Amino acid sequence: MARPVRLGTRGSKLAVAQSGTVADALRSVIDRPVELIEVVTPGDRSSAPVRRLGVGVFVSALRDALAAGEIDVAVHSYKDLPTAPAEGLTIAAVPPRADARDVLVSASGLPLAELPAGARVGTGAPRRMAQLNALGADLTCVPIRGNVDTRLRKLTAGELDAVVLAAAGLQRLGRIAEATEFLDPDLVLPAPAQGALAVECRTTDAELVSALATLDDASTRAAVRAERALLAALEAGCSAPVGGYATVADGAVFLRGAVATVDGSTSIRRSGTGTLADAESVGRRLAAELLDAGADSLLESAR
Ligand SMILES: NCc1[nH]cc(CCC(=O)O)c1CC(=O)O
């Protein structure tokens, strides 16, 4: 019997769901059994805000296990990956992206624009707080953390009037029907790489590198490259008040970016385009434009 491929995953329902999808896809292109192995990360053990736990809190334990040969493949939510590459590891597949947008789930079923003054909206992400506050509606952002189920439970328990979540997470958990409103990226830009997965293996594992390459989606990879180049050039991470979203059509990348103060008093938005092959420079150019317009002092205010 062929050696099993050990696919490492965090234990959250969302992580297991997305790892399961990748495991199924991998089974269809490789002649080996694929088994899921749970890896506990510091981000799962603590309920402190992610910005205090540090960049890569969900990721490093999986990467360590991969580098140590305890697992052969790791599946990450791409938006949780630090922008710096990991030595000895390769992102061998970026599968087709799920819906990249944020969604609002409100207890009343009312959309964002119709929520009553003072409505309590659960989100701890500086990016979401900044953009929601910048809309000028009278909302109170309430920091929450925890997995998707926990966040939704706070809504049902009456602690919150609404929560903002990634559509992709709800979708992967089979709960997208609970979304009240998909937030228009022209109002709330998703986090760079939101809705995309990164499938990583050891660079030296030629068999897996080539099997995983067949699961790669070139458009998603280009969009994510543009978005993450923007983030990296702003010297910001996944907890910064930075939104970035690229779409790909007819060989061109269209990237939108936003930086805002967390209180929403100031925000800057720009967009740019370029060729697919040049996705990274689209991101870098947009970052330069945002910095020219003063993004630096906005980012500083959130540090
Ligand atoms: N910040 C945690 C996180 N990392 C990835 C997702 C979900 C989906 C994704 O973007 O792949 C979520 C939950 C959320 O933001 O609502």
PDBQT file of the ligand as one rigid body, heavy atoms in Angstrom, charges set to zero:
ROOT
HETATM    1  N1  LIG A 401      -9.674  35.849  10.738  1.00  0.00    +0.000 N 
HETATM    2  C1  LIG A 401      -9.960  34.463  10.863  1.00  0.00    +0.000 C 
HETATM    3  C2  LIG A 401     -10.371  33.860   9.569  1.00  0.00    +0.000 A 
HETATM    4  N2  LIG A 401      -9.455  33.364   8.729  1.00  0.00    +0.000 N 
HETATM    5  C3  LIG A 401     -10.113  32.883   7.613  1.00  0.00    +0.000 A 
HETATM    6  C4  LIG A 401     -11.474  33.084   7.793  1.00  0.00    +0.000 A 
HETATM    7  C5  LIG A 401     -12.540  32.691   6.872  1.00  0.00    +0.000 C 
HETATM    8  C6  LIG A 401     -12.472  32.575   5.481  1.00  0.00    +0.000 C 
HETATM    9  C7  LIG A 401     -11.338  32.952   4.578  1.00  0.00    +0.000 C 
HETATM   10  O1  LIG A 401     -11.077  34.135   4.377  1.00  0.00    +0.000 OA
HETATM   11  O2  LIG A 401     -10.744  32.032   3.989  1.00  0.00    +0.000 OA
HETATM   12  C8  LIG A 401     -11.666  33.688   9.052  1.00  0.00    +0.000 A 
HETATM   13  C9  LIG A 401     -12.954  34.062   9.678  1.00  0.00    +0.000 C 
HETATM   14  C10 LIG A 401     -13.508  35.434   9.325  1.00  0.00    +0.000 C 
HETATM   15  O3  LIG A 401     -12.751  36.345   9.002  1.00  0.00    +0.000 OA
HETATM   16  O4  LIG A 401     -14.731  35.611   9.387  1.00  0.00    +0.000 OA
ENDROOT
TORSDOF 0
